[in-house]
Amino acid sequence: MTTASLPPHERARPLAKGSPKPAKDLCSDCGLCDSRWVAYVRNACAFLNQQFERLEEKAHGRSRDLNNEDELYFGVHQRMVSARLGPPIAGAQWTGIVSRIGVRALESGLVDAVLCVQQSPDDRFTPVPVLARTPEEVLAARVNKPTLSPNLEVLEQLPGSGIRRLLAIGVGCQIQALRAVQDTLPLEQLYVLGMPCVDNVSRAGLQTFLESASSSPATVVHYEFMQDFRIHFRHSDGRQETVPFFGLDTPHLKDVFAPSCLSCFDYVNAGADLVVGYMGATFGRQWLVVRNPLGQLLLDLVEPELELAPVTSSGDRRAAVQQGIGAYDKAVKLPGWLAEVVGWLVQRVGPKGLEYGRFSIDSHFTRNALWVRRNHPEKADQHIPAFAKKIISRYRLPSA
């Protein structure tokens, strides 16, 4: 076989470290360009070629029904539940459902390896993607790393590894690229466990955020924007700290998030087989979305260990979203006492469950659409997917 007749990924080489990425300022550092699968980047990259309908059809057999409100917001699915893992995994960010699925997938022989993200021995928040072969390696990846992570760089390790069945854990931009190159991978079976994702940062951006939002940035172990409209920080000494959304220094933090995140419309990880997050569940529970039979197979691995409950929805998000659009655009910062009052009020009468999920989606889609229209007007029409356009049309946006 001549070199010219080889598949593109067998002729390509990863981009050299420090080389400009094809997506330029919109690059999410998903890692595809750090593997030989860079050969497909112009088609596969979510920020060069938005293709939700095709990827949903590929993964689930159909694209979402835009006339079905739940699918409009949450994507193709056959089941949604809320859950807690009992007993929880020690040291997990919440109860550890994602980690337990990874462990059970290996222990049961369903997969040979799990693509997950450990951390640098020098810095808790520096991600280190790995192909975990043991439960211990999966557990070493527990707890979210809220920074851009090159997960797909480990595709470079697949050829010759003996891995034929893989469970990939990742966020939307990574999974979109992975689905686009799936048929070229040396795998017999790919399972995809996705997490909802919004507003990641570079490591430097994370430091800016921590120093602005936390009373002790050096001791933060993890944090999350939660359904009670507060940011929850956990510190290395076990201390819990919460800060109301409305108390953030928006003028200082408005531009700290990565441009890829400000132009992303895959909050709910539409291409995954199973999604595990918190955004559609009530506070203290996780939200599980089974998108297809492979997703149910993953859930089957741990379902006997879960305390399951139906998803619920209450409140009305719309006025809060509309008010938030103007406040964010004007970079409004509330005094601390007022932020606490607003947070207390919204926590009690604001949207909960699936309605909180819709609130979060509406808030981010309207913000991101405005950002794309202002910063990349030439891309806006093609880049903003049909489901996002329908959601955005329900609100009044400032002029681009």
C-alpha positions, 0 to 999 in steps of 0.5 A: 500500500502506498502512502497516498492510499492510506487513510488521512489519519495514517498520513497525518501528524499531530500539530506541533506544540504551540502551532496555531490551531485551525479554529484560531481564537475559537479553539477549545483545546479539545485535543483533536489537533494534538493527535493524527486525527487532526487530518479531519479537523476542518470537518470535525471541529465544532467551531469550524463546522457546526453539525448538530443534526448530522451528529445526532442522527449518527449517534441516536438515529434521529435529530431532535424534534424542535416542536417537543419542548423537552427535546428542544432544550435537552436533546434526543432522549428516551429517559430522564431521571434524577439520582444519587449514588449510595453510598457516595464515592469518597472524595467525589465532587457530588456522589460519584455517579460518573466515576462509578460508571467508569469503574463498573464498565471496566470491572464488567468487561464492557470496555478495555479502557476509559478516557477520563481526566486526571490532574497534574501532580503539580496543580489540582486544576491542570487536566491530564487526559488518560486512557484508564485501564484500572478502576484505580486510574478511573477513581484518580480522575474523580472531581471536575477540572473546570479548565479547557482540557485536550481530552482527544490527544489520547486518541494518538495512543489508540493504535497498537494499544489493544484497546478495542472497546472504549468508554469516552467521558467528555464535554460537548466540544470534545464529543462533537469532534469525537463523533465526527471521527468515530468511524476512523478510530481503531475501535469495535465499540465506542460508548460516550458518557457526557457531562453538561458543560458551560463557561470553561476557562484557561488555567490563567482565567481560572486563577482570575475567577478564583481570586475574584470570587472566593475568599481563599483561592489557594485552597479551592479544591473544586467549585460548581455553579449550582441550582440554588443560584450560588457558586459552591466552593469546597476547600482543601480543609473540607470547608464549604463556601458559597457565593451568590451568582448575583454577587460576582464581579461581572465587570472584572469577569465578563471576558474571563471565559474562553471564546469557545465557551462563549460561542458554544451551544452544546450545553447539554452534550447532545452527542453523548449516549448518556449524560450525567450532570446536575442542571435538570435536577433539584438541588442535591441530586444529579440529572441523568439523560439516556439518549439511546440504547447504549446510554441505557446500557451504561446506566444499567451498570450502576442503576441498582446502586442509585436512588432514582426519582422522576425529574420535576419542574417548577417556577417560571424562568422567563422574566429572570432570563430577560432581566439577566440579558441586560444586566450581563450586557451592561456588566452590572455588579450588585452590592454584596448585601443586595446580591444575598437578598436577591439570591435568597429570594430567587432560591425560594421562588425561582425556577427549579428542576427542569425549569432551572435547566431551561433558565440556564440554557436560555441565559447562556444561549442568549449571551452566546448568540449575542457574543457570536453576532458581535465578534464573528458576525460572518459565522453567526447564521451557520454557527448558531443551530436551529434549536438555539435560534428558536430558543433565542427568538423568545427574548429581546436581545440588545443590538449586536 
